[in-house]
Amino acid sequence: MKNIQNRNSRKGFTLIELLVVVLILGILTAIALPSYLSSVNASREGAANTNARALATAVQSHALSSQAYDTTLTDYATDMGGSIPLNPCTGTTTGYTITSTATTATVVAQAGTNCGTWTPSTFSLTL
């Protein structure tokens, strides 16, 4: 009788129970992590393209008033609310490329290393 009471008074988990819980957590992590990383990359890509589109709008607005395209990125900080938006794929505010001719320009977000392999959208502008 004393042995039964002694056994029932022990509290805690057995090693097998802890191992099963760790195994289940490992399986859930292995399933969820790739999906999570994929959605993070997709959101970074979307944000980079959205920021490039906003920059393209500022470039077009500036070009309409000056009748010429300017490829200096920092010249658009005022039109963008005081600063160039961060490119989440490069982690910098200089992660955009503006190329121009006399009457056309393109704005592209640089791919960087934070987004994996993807092709950024090109925003073409014409005076």
N, C-alpha and C positions, 0 to 999 in steps of 0.2 A: 504494500500500500504506500509506503514511504517513497519507493522508487517511482511509482506512477505520479505522485504529487510533484516530485522533483522534476520529472520529465515535462509535465504540463506547465510548470512555472518558468521554464526557459522561454525567452522571447527573442525574436529576430528571424532572419531568413537563412535558409541553407545555401550552401555554395551552388548547388544545382539550380535553385530558384534565381539566384543572382546571375548565373551564366545564361540562363534562358532569357532573362530580361535584357542583358547586354547583347545577346544574339538578335533579339527582335529589334532593338534600337539600331543595330548595325544594318540589318536588312532594310528597315525604313529609311535610313540615311542613304543607303546605296540606291534606293529607288527615287527618292525625292531630290537629291543633290543635282543630278544632271538636268532635271526639269527646272530647278531653281536657277541654275547658272545660265541656262538657255533663255529664260525669261529676263534675267538681268541684262544679258547681252542685247536682247531684242529691244528693251527699253532704252538702253544707251544709244543704240543705232537710231531709234526713233527720235530721241532727244537731239542727237547730232544733226539729223536731217531737218528737224524743226528749227533748230538754231541757224542752220545754213539758209533756210528759207527766209527767216527773219532778217538775216544779214543781206540776202539778195534784195529784199524789199528796201532796206536802207541804201544799198548801192544804187538801185534804180531811182529812188527818190533824190539822192544826191546828184546823180547823173542828169536827171531832168532839169534840175535847177542850174547846173553848171555846164550842161551840154557836152560833157565828157565823162568817161569812166575813170575812176581812180582805183588803183590796185593796192594802195597802202591801207592795210587792215585797221590801223589805229585811227585813221581819219573818220571812221564810222562809229567810234565810241559814243560821241554825243548823240547821234541819231538812234543809237541802241539803248538809250536811257542812262548813259554815263560810262558804260563798259561793254566790251565785247563778251558775249556769253561763252561760258566754258564749254569746250568740246569734250563730252564725257568719254569719248573713245581715245583721245590723246591726253586728257587731263590738263590741257592748257587752253588759254584763250587765243592762242595763235594757231589753232588746229583747223584753220580754214584757208582755202586757196581761192584767190580772185584772179582771173585772167581776163584780159580785155583787148579789143581792137578799137578802132575809131568809133564804131557804132554798135558793137556787141560786147557782152561780158558773160562770164560764167562764174558761179560760186559753188564750191564743192567742200564738204567737210572731209578732212583727212581721216583715213581709216584708223590709224593708231594701233596700239597693242591691247587695249582694254576691251575691244569688241569682238575679237576673233576675226574670222574671215568674212568680209561682207563688201558689197559694192555701194558706196555712198551715192545718193541722188545728186544729179547735176542740175543746177538751176540756171537756165539760159535767159539772158536779158538782151533787149534790143532797144536802141534809142529811136 
